[in-house]
């Protein structure tokens, strides 16, 4: 607000002192945006509502009945999708803004209810028998279609998670308690392929300009999944799995090549977030190799060498991140 203009209007007699004082007070009191706070509360509300319905059903399953529960979930899900269909904007491959304030949250609730419906149907009646892949593939198709048709990044994240579960990249807390190992050869290899596939999806979305704003989500999932898979492949050598030493070096090469590619991509997109996470993954991998070599020495010099390495490498990593951040900021100007 131009205060000098109002002072001039007051001196010229076009503005009363009282009005000028009100304008100055209004200018001094800056508005505070509650945009992200309200969005967070609404998203939490959707998650709490879906979770609360699940707890309610679980505690009253004997008195309510399976049919009533399924009909209620299906009706609520259909109502959410009907609302979104009636209020959606025309489809386009470009980014589409939300037509109503509650559109995104109702769509997310509808998708969560659909997953709940399929899961409950399988759990109560075993509709898909032992074909568990079908029980995850059907929600995958619905989520992926909804993400693109209604332009919703949150639903796309659900679709990617469902796709990972369909491929077998899925570890539940119960499985971990039951003795399931994260360093499973199938899980590692599938995760690496999935990470590469998601990065390819990011490239294609930008190359063909088809929902290019979805690229960040694909790249985010792909980067984390691929690099975690590479680290798990390296660690699995010392976890009792039947992997030879050359496999250990091969996973380190994959990690090095992937880190180089992702760092190059981070500078290209001027993203300090990806620069940070890739640097941390690479640092863990390199540190594991160095400490593993030092342990083979089995003497006191190896212990001191490890301590000196962590001190020097930590300083070097911080210096690298600071300089890289400055480079990104200068490139953005």
C-alpha positions as CSV (number, residue, x, y, z in Angstrom):
1,X,0.0,0.0,0.0
2,X,1.4,3.4,-1.0
3,X,1.3,5.4,2.3
4,X,3.0,8.5,0.7
5,X,0.1,8.8,-1.7
6,X,-2.4,8.9,1.1
7,X,-0.3,11.5,3.0
8,X,-0.3,13.7,-0.1
9,X,-4.1,13.3,-0.4
10,X,-4.5,14.3,3.3
11,X,-2.3,17.4,2.8
12,X,-4.3,18.3,-0.2
13,X,-7.5,18.0,1.8
14,X,-8.9,15.1,-0.2
15,X,-8.6,12.7,2.7
16,X,-9.7,13.2,6.3
17,X,-7.2,12.6,9.1
18,X,-9.4,9.8,10.5
19,X,-9.5,7.9,7.2
20,X,-5.8,8.4,6.8
21,X,-5.2,6.9,10.2
22,X,-7.4,3.9,9.4
23,X,-5.5,3.3,6.2
24,X,-2.1,3.4,8.0
25,X,-3.3,1.0,10.6
26,X,-4.6,-1.4,7.9
27,X,-1.2,-1.2,6.1
28,X,0.7,-1.9,9.4
29,X,-1.4,-5.0,10.1
30,X,-0.4,-7.5,7.5
31,X,-2.6,-10.3,6.7
32,X,-1.5,-13.9,7.5
33,X,-2.3,-16.6,5.0
34,X,-4.0,-19.7,6.4
35,X,-4.0,-21.5,3.0
36,X,-1.7,-24.4,3.9
37,X,-3.0,-24.7,7.5
38,X,-6.5,-25.1,6.2
39,X,-5.4,-27.6,3.5
40,X,-3.6,-29.6,6.1
41,X,-6.6,-29.7,8.4
42,X,-8.9,-30.7,5.6
43,X,-6.5,-33.5,4.5
44,X,-6.2,-34.7,8.1
45,X,-10.0,-34.6,8.4
46,X,-10.3,-36.9,5.4
47,X,-7.8,-39.4,6.8
48,X,-9.3,-39.3,10.3
49,X,-12.8,-39.8,8.8
50,X,-11.8,-42.8,6.8
51,X,-9.8,-44.2,9.7
52,X,-12.6,-43.6,12.1
53,X,-15.1,-45.4,9.9
54,X,-12.8,-48.3,9.7
55,X,-12.6,-48.5,13.6
56,X,-16.3,-48.1,13.9
57,X,-16.9,-51.0,11.5
58,X,-14.3,-53.2,13.2
59,X,-15.9,-52.7,16.6
60,X,-19.5,-53.2,15.5
61,X,-19.0,-55.9,12.8
62,X,-21.2,-58.4,14.6
63,X,-24.1,-56.1,15.1
64,X,-24.1,-54.1,11.8
65,X,-23.6,-56.9,9.3
66,X,-21.4,-57.2,6.3
67,X,-24.0,-56.3,3.7
68,X,-25.1,-53.1,5.5
69,X,-21.4,-52.0,5.8
70,X,-20.7,-52.8,2.2
71,X,-23.8,-50.9,1.0
72,X,-22.9,-47.9,3.2
73,X,-19.3,-47.8,1.9
74,X,-20.4,-48.2,-1.7
75,X,-23.1,-45.5,-1.4
76,X,-20.6,-43.0,0.2
77,X,-18.0,-43.8,-2.4
78,X,-20.5,-43.4,-5.3
79,X,-21.7,-40.1,-3.8
80,X,-18.1,-38.7,-3.7
81,X,-17.5,-39.7,-7.3
82,X,-20.8,-38.3,-8.4
83,X,-20.1,-35.0,-6.8
84,X,-16.6,-34.8,-8.5
85,X,-18.1,-35.8,-11.9
86,X,-20.8,-33.1,-11.7
87,X,-18.4,-30.3,-10.6
88,X,-15.2,-31.3,-12.6
89,X,-13.8,-29.0,-15.3
90,X,-13.3,-30.2,-18.9
91,X,-10.4,-32.7,-19.2
92,X,-7.1,-31.4,-20.4
93,X,-3.5,-32.6,-20.4
94,X,-2.5,-29.3,-18.7
95,X,-2.8,-28.6,-15.0
96,X,-6.4,-28.0,-13.9
97,X,-7.3,-26.0,-10.9
98,X,-9.8,-27.3,-8.4
99,X,-13.4,-26.2,-9.4
100,X,-14.6,-26.0,-5.7
101,X,-12.8,-25.6,-2.4
102,X,-13.8,-29.2,-1.3
103,X,-13.4,-31.0,-4.6
104,X,-9.9,-32.4,-4.0
105,X,-10.8,-33.7,-0.5
106,X,-14.1,-35.3,-1.6
107,X,-12.2,-37.1,-4.5
108,X,-9.6,-38.3,-2.0
109,X,-12.2,-39.5,0.3
110,X,-14.0,-41.3,-2.5
111,X,-10.8,-43.1,-3.6
112,X,-10.0,-44.1,0.0
113,X,-13.6,-45.5,0.4
114,X,-13.2,-47.4,-2.8
115,X,-10.0,-49.1,-1.6
116,X,-11.8,-49.9,1.7
117,X,-14.7,-51.4,-0.2
118,X,-12.5,-53.7,-2.3
119,X,-10.4,-54.7,0.8
120,X,-13.6,-55.4,2.8
121,X,-15.1,-57.3,0.0
122,X,-12.1,-59.6,-0.3
123,X,-11.7,-59.9,3.5
124,X,-15.3,-60.8,4.2
125,X,-16.3,-62.9,1.2
126,X,-13.0,-63.7,-0.6
127,X,-14.4,-62.6,-3.9
128,X,-11.0,-62.8,-5.6
129,X,-10.1,-66.1,-3.8
130,X,-6.4,-66.4,-3.7
131,X,-5.9,-64.0,-6.6
132,X,-4.7,-61.2,-4.4
133,X,-3.1,-59.4,-7.3
134,X,-6.6,-58.8,-8.7
135,X,-7.6,-57.2,-5.4
136,X,-4.9,-54.6,-5.8
137,X,-5.0,-54.3,-9.6
138,X,-8.6,-53.1,-9.7
139,X,-8.1,-50.2,-7.3
140,X,-4.9,-49.4,-9.2
141,X,-6.8,-48.8,-12.4
142,X,-9.5,-46.8,-10.7
143,X,-6.9,-44.6,-8.8
144,X,-4.8,-44.0,-11.9
145,X,-7.8,-43.1,-14.0
146,X,-9.2,-40.8,-11.3
147,X,-5.8,-39.1,-10.8
148,X,-5.6,-38.2,-14.5
149,X,-9.3,-37.6,-15.2
150,X,-9.8,-35.3,-12.2
151,X,-6.2,-34.1,-12.0
152,X,-5.3,-35.0,-8.5
153,X,-1.7,-35.5,-7.3
154,X,-2.7,-37.0,-4.0
155,X,-4.7,-39.8,-5.8
156,X,-1.7,-40.3,-8.1
157,X,0.4,-41.0,-5.0
158,X,-2.1,-43.6,-3.9
159,X,-2.0,-45.2,-7.4
160,X,1.8,-45.4,-7.3
161,X,1.6,-47.0,-3.8
162,X,-1.0,-49.4,-5.0
163,X,1.1,-50.2,-8.1
164,X,4.1,-51.0,-5.8
165,X,1.9,-53.3,-3.7
166,X,0.7,-55.0,-6.9
167,X,4.3,-55.7,-7.9
168,X,5.1,-57.0,-4.4
169,X,7.0,-54.0,-3.0
170,X,4.9,-54.0,0.1
171,X,6.0,-54.5,3.7
172,X,3.4,-54.4,6.5
173,X,4.3,-54.0,10.2
174,X,2.8,-57.4,10.8
175,X,5.1,-59.0,8.2
176,X,8.1,-57.3,9.9
177,X,7.0,-58.6,13.3
178,X,6.6,-62.1,11.8
179,X,10.2,-62.1,10.7
180,X,10.0,-60.7,7.2
181,X,13.3,-59.2,6.1
182,X,13.6,-55.9,4.2
183,X,16.7,-57.4,2.5
184,X,14.7,-59.7,0.3
185,X,16.2,-60.3,-3.1
186,X,12.9,-60.2,-4.9
187,X,11.9,-57.0,-3.0
188,X,15.2,-55.4,-3.9
189,X,15.2,-56.2,-7.6
190,X,11.5,-55.3,-8.0
191,X,12.1,-52.0,-6.2
192,X,15.0,-51.1,-8.4
193,X,13.0,-51.8,-11.6
194,X,10.0,-49.9,-10.1
195,X,12.1,-46.9,-9.4
196,X,13.5,-46.8,-12.9
197,X,10.0,-47.2,-14.3
198,X,8.7,-44.2,-12.3
199,X,11.6,-42.1,-13.4
200,X,10.8,-43.0,-17.0
201,X,7.2,-42.0,-16.4
202,X,8.5,-38.6,-15.2
203,X,10.6,-38.2,-18.4
204,X,7.6,-39.1,-20.6
205,X,5.2,-36.8,-18.9
206,X,7.6,-33.9,-19.5
207,X,8.7,-35.0,-23.0
208,X,5.1,-35.3,-24.3
209,X,3.7,-32.6,-22.0
210,X,1.0,-34.9,-20.7
211,X,0.2,-33.8,-17.1
212,X,3.8,-32.6,-16.8
213,X,3.1,-31.4,-13.2
214,X,2.7,-35.1,-12.2
215,X,6.4,-35.4,-13.0
216,X,7.6,-34.4,-9.5
217,X,5.5,-37.1,-7.9
218,X,6.9,-39.8,-10.3
219,X,10.4,-38.5,-9.8
220,X,10.1,-38.3,-6.0
221,X,8.8,-41.9,-5.6
222,X,11.2,-43.2,-8.3
223,X,14.3,-41.6,-6.7
224,X,13.6,-42.8,-3.2
225,X,12.6,-46.4,-4.3
226,X,15.6,-46.9,-6.6
227,X,18.2,-45.6,-4.2
228,X,16.8,-47.5,-1.3
229,X,16.8,-50.6,-3.4
230,X,20.5,-50.1,-4.3
231,X,21.5,-49.6,-0.7
232,X,19.5,-52.6,0.4
233,X,21.2,-54.6,-2.4
234,X,24.6,-53.5,-0.9
235,X,23.6,-54.3,2.7
236,X,22.2,-57.7,1.8
237,X,25.7,-59.1,1.3
238,X,26.2,-58.8,5.1
239,X,22.6,-59.9,6.0
240,X,23.0,-63.6,5.3
241,X,21.6,-63.6,1.8
242,X,23.1,-65.8,-0.9
243,X,24.6,-62.9,-2.9
244,X,28.1,-63.0,-4.2
245,X,30.7,-60.3,-3.7
246,X,30.4,-59.1,-7.3
247,X,26.7,-58.4,-6.7
248,X,27.7,-56.1,-3.8
249,X,29.9,-54.2,-6.2
250,X,27.3,-54.2,-8.9
251,X,24.7,-52.6,-6.6
252,X,27.3,-50.0,-5.6
253,X,27.8,-49.2,-9.3
254,X,24.0,-48.9,-9.8
255,X,23.9,-46.5,-6.8
256,X,26.8,-44.4,-8.2
257,X,25.3,-44.2,-11.7
258,X,21.9,-43.4,-10.3
259,X,23.2,-40.8,-7.9
260,X,25.1,-39.1,-10.7
261,X,22.0,-39.1,-12.9
262,X,19.7,-37.8,-10.2
263,X,22.1,-35.1,-9.1
264,X,22.4,-34.0,-12.8
265,X,18.6,-33.9,-12.9
266,X,18.4,-31.9,-9.6
267,X,20.6,-29.2,-11.1
268,X,18.6,-29.2,-14.2
269,X,15.3,-28.7,-12.3
270,X,17.0,-26.4,-9.8
271,X,15.7,-28.5,-6.9
272,X,17.7,-28.4,-3.7
273,X,15.3,-31.0,-2.2
274,X,16.4,-33.7,-4.7
275,X,20.0,-32.5,-4.4
276,X,19.9,-33.1,-0.7
277,X,18.2,-36.5,-0.6
278,X,20.4,-37.9,-3.4
279,X,23.6,-36.6,-1.7
280,X,22.5,-38.3,1.5
281,X,21.8,-41.6,-0.2
282,X,25.2,-41.4,-2.0
283,X,26.9,-40.5,1.2
284,X,25.5,-43.6,3.0
285,X,26.5,-45.8,0.1
286,X,30.1,-44.5,-0.1
287,X,30.4,-44.6,3.7
288,X,29.3,-48.2,3.8
289,X,31.9,-49.2,1.3
290,X,34.7,-47.4,3.1
291,X,33.8,-48.7,6.5
292,X,33.4,-52.2,5.1
293,X,37.0,-51.9,3.7
294,X,38.3,-50.5,7.0
295,X,36.7,-53.4,9.0
296,X,38.6,-55.9,6.9
297,X,41.8,-54.3,8.2
298,X,40.8,-55.4,11.8
299,X,43.3,-53.1,13.6
300,X,43.3,-49.9,15.7
301,X,44.4,-47.9,12.7
302,X,41.1,-48.8,10.9
303,X,39.1,-47.5,13.9
304,X,40.9,-44.1,13.9
305,X,40.6,-44.0,10.1
306,X,36.9,-44.5,10.3
307,X,36.6,-41.7,12.9
308,X,38.6,-39.3,10.7
309,X,36.6,-40.3,7.7
310,X,33.3,-39.4,9.2
311,X,34.6,-36.1,10.5
312,X,36.1,-35.1,7.1
313,X,33.3,-36.5,5.0
314,X,30.6,-34.7,7.1
315,X,32.4,-31.4,6.6
316,X,32.9,-32.1,2.9
317,X,29.2,-33.0,2.5
318,X,28.1,-29.8,4.2
319,X,30.5,-27.7,2.1
320,X,29.2,-29.4,-1.1
321,X,25.6,-28.8,-0.2
322,X,26.2,-25.1,0.6
323,X,28.0,-24.5,-2.7
324,X,25.5,-26.5,-4.7
325,X,22.6,-24.5,-3.1
326,X,24.3,-21.2,-4.1
327,X,24.8,-22.5,-7.6
328,X,21.1,-23.4,-7.9
329,X,20.0,-20.0,-6.5
330,X,22.3,-18.1,-9.0
331,X,21.0,-20.3,-11.8
332,X,17.4,-19.4,-10.8
333,X,18.0,-15.7,-11.0
